[in-house]
Amino acid sequence: MKFIEQENSLLLVIDDDAERDSLWDYHNDHTIESDQAMYEFFEDILANCEWEWIDAEEIGALTSAPILGYRDENENVVAAYGFMNYCVDSVLVRLFIDEKVEFDKG
């Protein structure tokens, strides 16, 4: 998965066949619209990079949107991006259909 920071957003792009296959298998075995499915799918991906799920409270956000970000060496959140369409759309559905999903800069 590529994490591409843009001026006002973070673009996540599926960039290899193994990830495509994994998402397809995940789609067949789970209800991909759920937050739990999203967190499970990203568990291995996030374990191997600087990105992580950020709690909204940590950055003073009043939202239930999933937020991805990263921290500095002092564990301060340096950047945070939220999937603000969370009420009407799903991160995994976007990845499944478009092979990319965009998070807005917070």
Kinemage of the C-alpha trace (Angstrom):
@kinemage 1
@onewidth
@group {chain A} dominant
@subgroup {mainchain}
@vectorlist {calphas} color= white
{ca met a 1} P 0.000 0.000 0.000
{ca lys a 2} L 1.315 3.422 -0.902
{ca phe a 3} L 0.666 6.315 1.474
{ca ile a 4} L 0.937 9.504 -0.580
{ca glu a 5} L 0.833 12.771 1.339
{ca gln a 6} L -0.615 15.582 -0.748
{ca glu a 7} L -1.147 19.228 0.149
{ca asn a 8} L -4.539 18.698 1.819
{ca ser a 9} L -5.000 14.961 1.870
{ca leu a 10} L -3.512 11.514 2.229
{ca leu a 11} L -4.055 9.107 -0.643
{ca leu a 12} L -3.853 5.371 0.042
{ca val a 13} L -3.295 3.328 -3.103
{ca ile a 14} L -3.184 -0.423 -3.553
{ca asp a 15} L 0.018 -0.940 -5.495
{ca asp a 16} L 0.534 -4.657 -5.898
{ca asp a 17} L -1.321 -7.836 -6.784
{ca ala a 18} L -0.873 -9.378 -3.326
{ca glu a 19} L -2.750 -6.471 -1.703
{ca arg a 20} L -5.460 -6.675 -4.380
{ca asp a 21} L -5.840 -10.394 -3.737
{ca ser a 22} L -5.845 -9.856 0.013
{ca leu a 23} L -8.582 -7.231 -0.258
{ca trp a 24} L -10.601 -9.511 -2.547
{ca asp a 25} L -10.287 -12.396 -0.066
{ca tyr a 26} L -11.158 -10.074 2.796
{ca his a 27} L -14.226 -8.877 0.899
{ca asn a 28} L -15.392 -12.463 0.425
{ca asp a 29} L -14.953 -13.342 4.103
{ca his a 30} L -16.133 -10.171 5.907
{ca thr a 31} L -18.615 -7.366 5.907
{ca ile a 32} L -16.180 -4.773 4.608
{ca glu a 33} L -18.394 -1.831 5.512
{ca ser a 34} L -17.639 -2.220 9.230
{ca asp a 35} L -14.969 -0.320 11.138
{ca gln a 36} L -13.802 -3.571 12.719
{ca ala a 37} L -13.113 -5.053 9.265
{ca met a 38} L -11.172 -1.915 8.314
{ca tyr a 39} L -8.988 -2.071 11.438
{ca glu a 40} L -8.348 -5.801 10.937
{ca phe a 41} L -7.443 -5.358 7.262
{ca phe a 42} L -4.949 -2.577 8.046
{ca glu a 43} L -3.383 -4.304 11.053
{ca asp a 44} L -0.462 -5.911 9.177
{ca ile a 45} L -0.045 -2.957 6.812
{ca leu a 46} L 0.307 -0.437 9.640
{ca ala a 47} L 2.566 -2.724 11.665
{ca asn a 48} L 5.280 -2.218 9.060
{ca cys a 49} L 5.229 1.557 8.581
{ca glu a 50} L 5.191 4.873 10.434
{ca trp a 51} L 1.431 5.368 9.965
{ca glu a 52} L -1.038 4.482 12.721
{ca trp a 53} L -4.624 5.026 13.792
{ca ile a 54} L -4.942 8.220 15.833
{ca asp a 55} L -7.669 8.772 18.426
{ca ala a 56} L -9.691 11.905 17.651
{ca glu a 57} L -9.306 13.076 21.243
{ca glu a 58} L -5.524 13.199 20.872
{ca ile a 59} L -5.777 15.956 18.293
{ca gly a 60} L -8.865 17.694 19.685
{ca ala a 61} L -11.115 16.479 16.878
{ca leu a 62} L -14.831 16.040 17.467
{ca thr a 63} L -15.447 13.190 15.059
{ca ser a 64} L -15.875 9.453 14.857
{ca ala a 65} L -14.043 9.349 11.522
{ca pro a 66} L -11.116 6.961 11.188
{ca ile a 67} L -7.929 9.021 11.424
{ca leu a 68} L -4.492 8.003 10.157
{ca gly a 69} L -1.374 9.851 11.200
{ca tyr a 70} L 2.182 9.593 12.380
{ca arg a 71} L 4.179 10.820 15.357
{ca asp a 72} L 7.553 12.403 15.991
{ca glu a 73} L 10.248 10.918 18.223
{ca asn a 74} L 8.485 12.388 21.286
{ca glu a 75} L 5.223 10.601 20.403
{ca asn a 76} L 3.507 13.871 19.403
{ca val a 77} L 1.098 13.589 16.484
{ca val a 78} L 2.776 15.345 13.555
{ca ala a 79} L 0.179 14.749 10.853
{ca ala a 80} L -3.403 13.506 10.917
{ca tyr a 81} L -5.827 12.692 8.113
{ca gly a 82} L -9.459 11.648 8.507
{ca phe a 83} L -11.839 9.727 6.282
{ca met a 84} L -14.609 12.291 6.590
{ca asn a 85} L -17.135 10.402 4.434
{ca tyr a 86} L -17.313 7.719 7.116
{ca cys a 87} L -21.064 8.192 7.656
{ca val a 88} L -21.963 7.326 4.059
{ca asp a 89} L -18.978 5.391 2.736
{ca ser a 90} L -16.347 2.867 3.785
{ca val a 91} L -12.564 2.915 3.487
{ca leu a 92} L -12.483 -0.737 2.426
{ca val a 93} L -15.320 -0.330 -0.078
{ca arg a 94} L -13.435 2.590 -1.691
{ca leu a 95} L -10.259 0.507 -1.843
{ca phe a 96} L -12.174 -2.453 -3.239
{ca ile a 97} L -13.906 -0.425 -5.965
{ca asp a 98} L -11.310 2.249 -6.807
{ca glu a 99} L -8.074 0.688 -5.470
{ca lys a 100} L -7.496 4.005 -3.676
{ca val a 101} L -9.043 6.059 -0.903
{ca glu a 102} L -8.501 9.636 0.206
{ca phe a 103} L -8.292 10.942 3.775
{ca asp a 104} L -8.635 14.697 4.389
{ca lys a 105} L -5.965 16.631 6.257
{ca gly a 106} L -7.072 17.435 9.795
